Amino acid sequence: MKFRPTLPFFVLALGTATLGLAACGGADSRDTDRTSLAARAGQDVMHNDTMAIARPAAATGGKVSGAEVYNTCAACHQPNGQGMPGSWPPLAGSEWVINNPEVPIRIVLHGLHGEISVKGQSYNNVMQAWGETFSDEQIAAVVTYARSSWGNSASAVTAEQVKKVREETKAHTEMWTAKELQDLIQAK
């Protein structure tokens, strides 16, 4: 016997799909406390409008906010900078962030892969390169934000510093490894 969907089956399937969407974050008029994923998408960690973040400061009419750019980073490094144990290293108190500012600039520009030890814990993952996505101003803003948030109190980074590192490392076409950057941590 051949299965032929009937109208009641179609209505049941559509109702189930609609309920499933609502359960996984779809907002509707019953969402009075605005807690669904869709309702809070603008502030949700996993929701990143990278096109809005990637616009140059001139296009957005002002100074670049490191906190806004960090929204791209927060999915892995978390809003509190604590990372995800076993997966993504913390930025809070990280020697890779707070010592030589050239190190986080290089990592943001070109990415990082392989094993890295942060605050005595080992991580082995990949951070993508953001050098082609973010301007010098955006990289300076986000690195400054990381160096001055969550108890970190390191110096600010300027767009000129980022431009200099970008120029000095333009021939570097691969992601960095921790081993390549290790000697820079204590330098300067």
C-alpha positions as CSV (number, residue, x, y, z in Angstrom):
1,M,0.0,0.0,0.0
2,K,1.4,3.4,-1.0
3,F,1.5,6.2,1.6
4,R,-0.5,9.2,0.7
5,P,-0.3,12.2,3.0
6,T,-3.6,13.7,3.8
7,L,-4.5,17.1,4.9
8,P,-4.7,16.2,8.7
9,F,-1.2,14.6,8.4
10,F,0.1,17.8,6.8
11,V,-1.5,20.0,9.5
12,L,0.0,17.8,12.2
13,A,3.4,17.9,10.6
14,L,3.3,21.7,10.2
15,G,2.1,22.1,13.8
16,T,5.0,19.9,15.1
17,A,7.5,21.8,13.0
18,T,6.2,25.1,14.4
19,L,6.3,23.8,17.9
20,G,9.9,22.6,17.4
21,L,11.0,25.9,16.1
22,A,9.5,27.7,19.1
23,A,11.2,25.2,21.4
24,C,14.6,25.8,19.9
25,G,14.4,29.6,20.2
26,G,11.7,31.0,18.0
27,A,10.0,34.0,19.6
28,D,6.3,34.8,19.4
29,S,3.8,36.9,21.2
30,R,3.7,34.5,24.1
31,D,7.4,35.2,24.8
32,T,6.6,38.0,27.2
33,D,9.8,37.8,29.1
34,R,11.9,37.8,25.9
35,T,14.0,34.9,26.9
36,S,14.0,32.8,23.7
37,L,17.1,32.6,21.6
38,A,15.5,34.6,18.7
39,A,14.4,37.4,21.1
40,R,17.8,37.8,22.6
41,A,19.8,37.2,19.5
42,G,21.5,40.6,19.6
43,Q,23.1,39.9,23.0
44,D,23.5,36.1,22.8
45,V,27.0,34.8,22.9
46,M,26.5,32.4,20.0
47,H,24.8,35.0,17.8
48,N,27.4,37.1,15.9
49,D,26.6,39.5,13.2
50,T,30.1,39.5,11.9
51,M,29.2,41.9,9.1
52,A,28.2,44.5,11.6
53,I,31.3,43.8,13.7
54,A,33.6,43.9,10.6
55,R,32.5,47.4,9.4
56,P,35.3,50.0,9.7
57,A,34.8,52.6,12.4
58,A,34.2,55.3,9.7
59,A,31.2,53.3,8.4
60,T,29.7,53.0,11.8
61,G,30.2,56.6,12.6
62,G,32.7,56.5,15.4
63,K,35.3,54.8,17.6
64,V,35.6,51.0,17.4
65,S,34.4,49.2,20.6
66,G,36.7,46.4,21.7
67,A,33.7,44.9,23.6
68,E,31.6,44.8,20.4
69,V,34.4,43.2,18.4
70,Y,35.0,40.7,21.3
71,N,31.4,39.4,20.7
72,T,33.0,37.4,17.9
73,C,35.5,35.9,20.3
74,A,33.1,35.2,23.2
75,A,31.6,32.1,21.6
76,C,34.9,30.3,22.4
77,H,36.6,32.4,25.0
78,Q,33.3,33.2,26.8
79,P,32.0,36.6,27.8
80,N,33.9,36.4,31.1
81,G,37.2,35.6,29.3
82,Q,37.5,32.3,31.1
83,G,37.4,30.1,28.0
84,M,36.0,26.6,28.0
85,P,38.1,24.1,30.0
86,G,39.7,21.5,27.7
87,S,38.7,23.3,24.5
88,W,39.4,27.0,24.5
89,P,41.9,28.8,26.7
90,P,41.1,31.7,29.0
91,L,42.1,35.2,28.2
92,A,41.7,36.3,31.8
93,G,45.1,36.2,33.4
94,S,46.7,34.6,30.3
95,E,50.4,35.2,29.8
96,W,49.7,35.1,26.1
97,V,47.5,38.2,26.4
98,I,48.9,40.4,29.1
99,N,52.7,40.2,28.5
100,N,54.1,41.3,25.1
101,P,51.2,43.0,23.2
102,E,52.8,41.8,19.9
103,V,51.8,38.2,20.8
104,P,48.0,38.6,20.8
105,I,48.2,40.9,17.8
106,R,50.0,38.2,15.9
107,I,47.5,35.6,17.0
108,V,44.5,37.7,16.0
109,L,46.1,38.6,12.7
110,H,47.2,35.1,11.6
111,G,45.4,32.6,13.9
112,L,46.9,29.9,16.1
113,H,46.8,26.1,15.9
114,G,48.2,23.2,17.9
115,E,49.0,22.7,21.5
116,I,49.4,25.7,23.8
117,S,49.8,25.9,27.6
118,V,47.8,28.7,29.3
119,K,48.1,29.3,33.0
120,G,49.5,25.8,33.4
121,Q,46.7,24.1,31.4
122,S,47.1,22.5,28.0
123,Y,44.8,23.2,25.1
124,N,44.9,21.9,21.5
125,N,42.6,23.6,19.1
126,V,42.5,26.1,16.3
127,M,41.8,29.9,16.4
128,Q,41.1,31.3,13.0
129,A,42.9,34.2,11.6
130,W,41.0,37.5,11.7
131,G,43.5,39.7,9.8
132,E,41.5,39.8,6.6
133,T,38.3,40.4,8.5
134,F,39.2,43.1,11.0
135,S,40.9,46.4,10.5
136,D,43.9,47.6,12.4
137,E,41.6,49.7,14.6
138,Q,39.3,46.7,15.3
139,I,42.2,44.5,16.2
140,A,43.7,47.2,18.4
141,A,40.4,47.6,20.1
142,V,39.7,43.9,20.8
143,V,43.3,43.2,22.0
144,T,43.1,46.3,24.3
145,Y,39.7,45.0,25.6
146,A,41.2,41.6,26.4
147,R,44.3,43.1,28.0
148,S,42.2,45.3,30.2
149,S,39.2,43.1,31.1
150,W,38.5,40.3,33.6
151,G,41.2,41.5,36.0
152,N,43.8,42.0,33.3
153,S,45.5,45.4,33.5
154,A,48.0,45.5,30.6
155,S,48.7,48.5,28.4
156,A,46.4,49.5,25.5
157,V,47.3,48.6,21.9
158,T,47.2,51.1,19.1
159,A,46.2,50.7,15.5
160,E,49.7,51.8,14.7
161,Q,51.1,48.8,16.6
162,V,48.8,46.5,14.7
163,K,49.7,48.0,11.4
164,K,53.4,47.6,12.2
165,V,53.0,43.9,13.2
166,R,50.8,43.3,10.2
167,E,53.5,44.7,7.9
168,E,56.3,42.8,9.7
169,T,54.4,39.5,9.5
170,K,52.8,39.8,6.0
171,A,54.9,37.0,4.6
172,H,53.7,34.7,7.4
173,T,50.9,32.8,5.5
174,E,50.2,30.0,8.0
175,M,48.7,30.1,11.5
176,W,51.1,30.5,14.3
177,T,52.1,27.7,16.7
178,A,52.7,28.3,20.4
179,K,56.3,27.3,19.8
180,E,56.8,30.0,17.3
181,L,55.5,32.7,19.6
182,Q,56.9,31.4,23.0
183,D,60.0,33.6,22.9
184,L,58.0,36.7,22.3
185,I,55.9,36.3,25.5
186,Q,58.5,37.8,27.8
187,A,60.1,40.1,25.2
188,K,59.6,43.8,25.3
